[in-house]
Amino acid sequence: MMIVVLALILGVLLGFLFLIPRDRKSGSMKKVESNASNKKASSIYSKSEVSLHNKKTDCWIIIKDKVYDVTSYVEEHPGGEAILAHAGDDSTEGFYGPQHATRVFDMIDDFYIGDLER
């Protein structure tokens, strides 16, 4: 009888774990405030202008002809300073590499500041 009661209690506790809503983006991945809100989203940047932002404290990247200011994310980047390998340059190939989980595709829009001049 005691085993049945323990199994029932355990079942109820496990049920709560599945029913309690959780923030899917919580955990080791913190929401990072972007610098995108400080700039106009409709700006056009030349490649030479983007290339000036190539440091840990001032990091812009280009992904598919869109410019992103990821300065506030550099410290949080799970891959460490790998994000700086293409700072101020085109990061499209690295961004779409196998090392990135699908959540980065949702996150990157938070850092969008404009388009690359054609």
N, C-alpha and C positions, 0 to 999 in steps of 0.2 A: 504494500500500500504506500509506503514511504517513497519508493522509486517512482510510482505514478505521480505523486504530488510534486516531487522534484522535477520530473520530466515536464509536467504542466507549467510549473513556474519558469523553467528554462525556456520553454516554448513561448510563453508570454513575453519574456524579456527579449528574446530574439525577434519576436514580432514587432516590438517597439523600435528596435534598431532599423528595421526596414520601413516603418511607417513615419518615423520622425524625419521631417524635411531637412535636408542638408544643403549648404551652399556648395555647389559643385566646383567652384573655383577657389575654395579655401584650402588650407593645408600649407604646404611649403611654398606655394605660389601666391604671393601677396598681390593685391591690386595696387599697381604703382600709378601714381599720378603722372600724367604725361604733360609735356610742355606744349602739346598741340593746342590746348585751349588758349595759350598766350599768343598764338599767331593766326593769321587769316588762313582758312582752309583752301582758299582759291588762289593762293600765291603760286607764282611760277619761278623756279630757281634754275640757274644755269649750273652745269656740271662743275665749273670752276668755283662757283659760290659754295656748292655743297662740299667740295674738296677742302675748304677751309675748316670745316667742322669735323676734324679727324682725331679728336682727343677723348680721353676718358671723361673729362669734364665738359665736353662739348662734342657730342657724337650724333651725326646725321648719317643716314644710310639711304640708298636708293633701292627700291624693289619694284620691278616692272614699271619703270618710268614714274614712280611716285616717290616723294621724299618724306622721310620720317625722322623726327627728332627723338632718338631713343636715349638721350642723355640720362634721364631719370631712371632708366631701366638697366643701365650698364652694371650697376652694383648688384642687382637682383638676378642677372642672367645666369641660369643654371650651368651654362657652359663656361663660366668664368669670363676671362678676357677674350675669348674667341670672337665675341661680338665686335671687338675692335680691329679684327683682321682686315675688314673692309670699311672701316669708319671713314666717312667722307667719300665713299665710292659705291659702286654697284654691289649689292649684297644678295641679288636675286638667287644666284646659284646656291649659296650657303643657306639662305632662308628656306628654300624648298628641299634641303637635304634630308636624309633619313633620320637624322638625330632629333628633329623637331616633332613634337606631338602636335596633333591637330589643333590644340587650343591656341597655338601661336597665331593661327590664321584669324582667329577672332580677336586676339589681343592687339595685333599690329595696327588696326584701325584707330586705336586710341592715340597713336603717336603720329598720325598723318598730319603733315603741315602744308602740303602742296604738291604740285606736279613738276616734273623735270622739263626744262625747256627743250623743244625739239629742233 
